[in-house]
């Protein structure tokens, strides 16, 4: 897929603005405009699902910022947006997360891979627990509790709104990110990995891939072409399939 740096930057920035803008608008309404009583409780499930998905999107946008693929024309802007979104997501420090992610690409699937659990390469919960221990540190705890306490004691947001429409969707998004973006692509199975990238790609269609993890399930393609933004991965996936078919027929 050939696209100019300027076009890639404009598309990436517009999509980032749409993802964050929609998340922020729903968040403000859910915290300050929605009173959970009567039929208003029917809003909880859809808001939960949408905010969980948009939180995943915010992290994926920040991930593109790490690789410089969010805004290759204006890399400092892309990095700044990535840093802001990472901090808003869970109080994550930009440099620490970026360095860890680059270490993941260098040592993918090995003992030095911070995203991998070498002792439990097949088991979800031990791996997820280790994942949280490595990334969810004191800074994240301080940020989350600062927001929660400020919302409740200073701004008067009802605790059920904070828990159901902010806290739980954020927790669920970490599970979604981990399952579709780390565990499924890198877990050990009976079938060996195709190459040194130690990554697999899901077999979802484009819509299922988008809603599961913003196409991050096309994970082998991401490791083959880490400079591609999330929205270009479906085209890279189709190209990869076509290349394999050509090799098989040759």
N, C-alpha and C positions, 0 to 999 in steps of 0.2 A: 504494500500500500504506500503510494507516494503522495506526500502532502507537504506543503511548504511550512517552514517554521512559524511564519506569521499566521497562516490559517490554523495550524495546530494550536497555537497559543490562543487565538480568538475563540475557537471552539471550546477549548479546555476551560478558559476563564468564564465563558458564558454558562457552560454546564456546571461549573463550580458555584457560580452565583445562583443558579437555579436551585441546586441541591441545598445549599446553605440557606438561601432566602426562604425556601419552602419550609425547611426545618425550623428556622427562627420564627416565621409567622405562626406556624402551628404551635410551637412551644409557648410563645407569648399568649396566644389565645387559651391554650390548655392550662397555663398557670394563672392567668389574671382575668380571663373572660368567661371561663366555663365553670359553672357551679354544678357539682355532681349531685343532682337530686332528681327524682322522678325519671322521666324518659331520657334525661341527659346522660344517664349511665350507659345508654346504648352507644355513646360516642367512645367509650373507653377502649373497646377492642379495636376499632379501626384506627384510632389515634395511636394506640400502642403499636400496632403493626406498621403503620406508615413511619412513625418516628424511629422505630427500630431500624427499618430499611434505610431511611435517610441518614441515620447515624453511621451506618455501614458506609454509605456513600461519602460522607464527610471524611472518614478514615481513608477510603480509597483515593479520594482527591489529594489528601495529604501525602499518601504513598506516591502518587504521580509527582508531587512536588519534590520528594526525595530523589527521584530518578531524573529530574529535570524535564520530564515529559508533560507536565502541566502547562508550562509556558516557556518553551525553549527560546522564544524570541526575547522574553524578558525574564531570565532565570531568577533574578533576585525577587521579583514580584511573586513568582511561583513558589519560591522557598518561603517567603513571608506568609503567603496564604496557607501553605502547608503547616507552618509552625502555629499559626493562629487556630486553625481547625483542630490540630492535634491537642492543643491546650484546652480548647473548649470541649473537645470530646471527653477527655478524662484527665486533664492536667498533665499530659505527657510532655516531656522535655524534647524539643526538636532534635538537638544534636545526639542525645542518647538513643532515641528511636532510629534516627537515620543511620548512625554507626552500627547499631544492632542489625538493621535491615541489610546493610551492605555486607556485614559478616555472614548473614544468612545466605546471600548469593555466593559468597566466596566458599563457604563450607557446607553447602546445602546437603541436608541429610546426614551430616557427620556429628561427631561429638562436640565440635566447636561451633555448631550451628545453634544460635540462641533460640531459634523457633522450633527446634527439634528436641524430642525426648529420646535419647539413645537407649535408655533403660526400658522404655515402654513405647516402642515404635508402632504398636498396634492398638493400644488401649486409650480410649478417648479421655476419661476423667483424670487419670494420673498425668497425662500429657497436658490437658487443659489447666490443671492445678499448677503444674510447673510453669506453664506459660504465664499465668497470672502472677506468680511469685517473682518472675523475672522482670515483668513490665509494670505491674501495678504497685508502685512504691509509695513512700511517704508523701511525695509531692502530689500524687493522684488522690490519695486519701484526704490530704489537706484541701485540695481544690473542691472535691465533691462535697465534703462536709461544710465548707465555707458557703457553697451555693445553697445547700439544703437549709442550713441554719439562718442564712440571710433571707431566704424565701419565707421561712416559717415565722421567725421572730421579728423581722424588720418589715417585710412586705406583706405579711399576713396571708400567705398562700396556704390553703387547706392541706393538711398532711396527706390526704388521699390523692390529691392532684399531684403532689410532689412524688409520691411513691409510684402511683400507677401510670402517670403520664410523663415522668422524667426519669426516675431512678430505675424502674424495672425495664423500660425500653432500652436504656443504656446498657444494662447488664445483658439483656437478651441479644443486643447487637454484638457484644463481645463473643457470645457463643456462636452467633451466625458467622461472624468474621473468622473465628477460629475453625469452625467445622468446614466451611466451604473454601476458605482461603489458605488454610494451613494443614489441617488434619487430613481431609480427603485427598488433597494433591500429594502429600508427602508420607502418608502412612505406609507401612510395609504390608504387602499382600503376597499371595502365593505367586502371582505373576511379577517378574522382575521389572524394574524401571527400564525405560527405553535407552537412556544414556546417562551421562555423568551429572545431569541436572537433577536427578532423583525426584522427578515431578511428573504427575499425571494430570490429564485434562478430563474434566467431566464430559459426559455425552449429552448434556442438555441442549435444547434449542435456544435460540437467541433470547426469547422472552424469559424463559426459565433461568437462563444464565444471568440476565440482568437483574431479576428480582431475587435471586439467591445471593449474589455477592458482586453486583456490578461487573460481571464478566471476569472476575478474578478467578473463577473456577476454570477458565481457559489458562491453566497455570503453567503447563509446559511451554505454551506459546510465550507467556510472560518471561520465563527464564531464558528462552531462546532469543527474545527481543525485548529486553527490559526497558528500552527507550520508548516503547510504544505506550500511549495513554490507554486508560481502561476502555474507552469507547472505540478504540481501533482493534481491540483483541478479537472480536468476531471475524473481521476480515482476515486477520492473521491466521485464525483457526481454519477458515475455509481454504486459505492458501496452503496451509500445512497438510490438510487432507488431500488436496489436489496433488501436491508434491509426492505424497506417499503412494497415491494411486498410480502416478506416472512411473515411480520406481518399481512398483509391483508388476506393471505391464511390460517394463523394459526387459 
